[in-house]
Amino acid sequence: MPLKTLLLTIATLIRNVTAANITALACLLALAGNPATASELPMGAMAEAPEVSEVLVRKEERRLYLLSGEQVVRSYRIGLGDNPSGHKLFEGDKRTPEGEYVLDWRNPNSDFYKSIHISYPNKQDREMASSWGLDPGGSIMIHGLPNEAGDMAFAFLGLDWTDGCIAVSNEEMDEIWQLVADGTPIRIVP
């Protein structure tokens, strides 16, 4: 949508304040602030969301994408491990793995606000770590913020702070939890 048309639509919605217009205005303002996400659904539009066929993580962008085929359904800013560059090699290296995995189970009662397990390590990861005499590690998850963070939760947003997991806000974790089924493939790229 051209910027001039977008601004005129926003101005019209502001003049005619109704509940429906407030929702439409919120969606337009979100799109105006981030035109790269114009194909995404607005927050809370899960009832209309297409089925998520894949999760894509682009580590350098610090973004997690929910995809339905080639369409981006949702996009989230993420935090990674304290040592985010490169593929996870062994337990304790604080890296987020790279490769193709599956979201295979979930834990609503983890130490973080909800968590969905990533099937790391795969066969290749185990073989590589074994060739060096190392343990590849495991328990790599997509999760929300630490349950103990309380009023300090905001301090984690936008930072790399995990031991190799992929972190989002708690509100975003609620969406991911609802939109992504167990068995969904996840691809993590540099």
C-alpha positions as CSV (number, residue, x, y, z in Angstrom):
1,M,0.0,0.0,0.0
2,P,1.5,3.4,-1.0
3,L,2.4,5.6,2.0
4,K,0.0,8.4,1.0
5,T,-2.9,5.9,0.8
6,L,-1.9,4.4,4.1
7,L,-1.8,7.8,5.9
8,L,-5.2,8.8,4.4
9,T,-6.7,5.5,5.6
10,I,-5.2,6.0,9.1
11,A,-6.5,9.6,9.3
12,T,-10.1,8.4,8.3
13,L,-10.0,5.7,10.9
14,I,-8.9,8.2,13.6
15,R,-11.8,10.5,12.7
16,N,-14.4,7.7,12.9
17,V,-13.5,5.9,16.1
18,T,-15.3,2.6,16.5
19,A,-14.2,-0.7,17.9
20,A,-13.7,-2.1,14.4
21,N,-11.8,0.9,13.3
22,I,-9.5,0.8,16.4
23,T,-8.5,-2.8,15.4
24,A,-8.0,-1.8,11.8
25,L,-6.0,1.2,12.9
26,A,-3.7,-0.9,15.1
27,C,-3.1,-3.3,12.2
28,L,-2.3,-0.4,9.8
29,L,0.0,1.3,12.3
30,A,1.9,-2.0,12.8
31,L,2.3,-2.3,9.0
32,A,3.3,1.3,8.6
33,G,6.0,0.9,11.2
34,N,7.4,-2.3,9.6
35,P,6.6,-2.6,5.9
36,A,8.8,-5.7,5.6
37,T,6.2,-7.6,7.6
38,A,3.2,-6.6,5.5
39,S,2.4,-10.2,4.6
40,E,2.2,-11.2,8.3
41,L,-1.0,-11.5,10.3
42,P,-1.6,-8.9,13.0
43,M,-1.0,-9.9,16.6
44,G,-4.0,-11.9,17.9
45,A,-5.3,-13.0,14.5
46,M,-4.6,-16.6,15.2
47,A,-8.2,-17.8,14.3
48,E,-7.4,-16.7,10.7
49,A,-3.9,-18.0,10.6
50,P,-3.0,-20.6,7.9
51,E,-1.4,-23.8,9.1
52,V,2.3,-23.4,9.9
53,S,4.3,-25.9,7.8
54,E,7.8,-24.8,8.9
55,V,9.7,-22.7,11.3
56,L,12.7,-20.8,10.0
57,V,15.3,-19.1,12.2
58,R,17.8,-16.7,10.7
59,K,20.4,-16.3,13.3
60,E,22.2,-13.2,11.8
61,E,18.8,-11.4,11.5
62,R,17.8,-12.5,15.0
63,R,14.4,-13.5,13.5
64,L,12.1,-16.5,13.8
65,Y,9.6,-16.9,11.0
66,L,6.4,-19.1,11.0
67,L,5.8,-20.2,7.4
68,S,2.9,-21.7,5.6
69,G,4.5,-22.9,2.4
70,E,6.4,-19.8,1.2
71,Q,4.2,-17.3,3.0
72,V,5.4,-15.7,6.3
73,V,2.6,-16.1,8.8
74,R,4.4,-14.4,11.7
75,S,7.8,-13.1,12.4
76,Y,9.5,-12.6,15.8
77,R,12.6,-10.9,17.2
78,I,14.7,-13.5,19.1
79,G,17.5,-13.9,21.5
80,L,20.0,-16.7,21.0
81,G,22.8,-18.3,23.0
82,D,25.5,-16.1,24.6
83,N,27.9,-17.3,21.8
84,P,25.6,-16.9,18.8
85,S,28.0,-17.3,15.8
86,G,28.5,-20.7,14.3
87,H,26.9,-24.1,14.8
88,K,26.6,-25.7,18.2
89,L,29.5,-28.1,18.6
90,F,29.3,-29.4,22.2
91,E,27.4,-29.1,25.5
92,G,28.1,-25.8,27.2
93,D,29.4,-23.9,24.2
94,K,26.4,-21.5,24.5
95,R,25.7,-21.7,20.7
96,T,22.4,-22.2,19.0
97,P,22.6,-25.1,16.6
98,E,22.2,-24.7,12.8
99,G,20.5,-27.3,10.6
100,E,17.3,-29.1,10.1
101,Y,15.4,-30.4,13.1
102,V,11.8,-31.1,14.3
103,L,9.8,-29.4,17.1
104,D,9.0,-32.7,18.8
105,W,7.5,-32.0,22.2
106,R,6.6,-29.2,24.6
107,N,6.8,-28.3,28.3
108,P,4.2,-25.9,29.7
109,N,6.0,-26.0,33.1
110,S,9.6,-25.3,32.2
111,D,12.0,-22.9,34.0
112,F,11.1,-20.4,31.2
113,Y,7.7,-19.3,30.1
114,K,6.6,-22.4,28.1
115,S,9.1,-24.3,25.9
116,I,9.0,-26.3,22.7
117,H,11.8,-28.8,22.2
118,I,14.0,-28.7,19.1
119,S,15.3,-32.3,18.1
120,Y,19.0,-31.3,18.4
121,P,21.3,-33.2,18.3
122,N,20.6,-35.1,15.0
123,K,22.7,-38.0,13.8
124,Q,25.3,-35.6,12.1
125,D,25.6,-33.5,15.3
126,R,26.2,-36.6,17.4
127,E,28.8,-38.0,15.0
128,M,30.7,-34.7,14.8
129,A,30.8,-34.3,18.6
130,S,31.8,-38.0,19.1
131,S,34.7,-37.6,16.6
132,W,36.1,-35.0,19.0
133,G,35.3,-36.9,22.1
134,L,32.7,-34.4,23.2
135,D,29.0,-34.5,24.3
136,P,26.9,-32.6,21.7
137,G,24.5,-31.4,24.5
138,G,20.7,-31.1,24.1
139,S,17.7,-29.6,25.6
140,I,17.6,-26.9,23.0
141,M,14.2,-25.1,23.0
142,I,12.1,-22.2,21.8
143,H,10.9,-20.5,25.0
144,G,9.7,-17.4,26.6
145,L,11.5,-15.4,29.4
146,P,12.7,-16.8,32.7
147,N,9.9,-17.5,35.1
148,E,11.9,-15.8,37.9
149,A,12.5,-12.6,35.8
150,G,9.4,-10.8,37.2
151,D,9.5,-7.0,36.7
152,M,13.0,-7.4,35.1
153,A,11.7,-9.4,32.1
154,F,12.2,-6.4,29.8
155,A,15.9,-6.6,30.4
156,F,16.1,-9.8,28.4
157,L,14.3,-8.6,25.3
158,G,16.6,-8.1,22.2
159,L,19.6,-9.7,23.9
160,D,21.5,-13.0,23.4
161,W,21.3,-14.5,26.8
162,T,20.4,-18.2,26.6
163,D,22.6,-21.3,26.8
164,G,21.8,-22.1,23.1
165,C,18.0,-21.9,23.1
166,I,15.8,-19.5,21.0
167,A,14.0,-16.9,23.2
168,V,11.0,-14.7,22.5
169,S,8.7,-12.6,24.7
170,N,6.1,-14.4,26.7
171,E,3.3,-13.0,24.6
172,E,5.0,-14.2,21.4
173,M,5.6,-17.6,23.0
174,D,1.8,-17.9,23.6
175,E,1.3,-17.3,19.8
176,I,3.9,-19.8,18.8
177,W,2.5,-22.3,21.3
178,Q,-0.9,-22.1,19.6
179,L,0.2,-21.8,16.0
180,V,2.9,-24.5,15.8
181,A,2.1,-28.2,16.1
182,D,4.4,-30.9,17.4
183,G,6.2,-32.5,14.5
184,T,6.7,-29.2,12.6
185,P,10.1,-28.9,10.9
186,I,12.5,-26.2,12.0
187,R,15.3,-24.9,9.9
188,I,18.0,-22.8,11.6
189,V,20.4,-21.0,9.3
190,P,23.3,-18.6,10.1
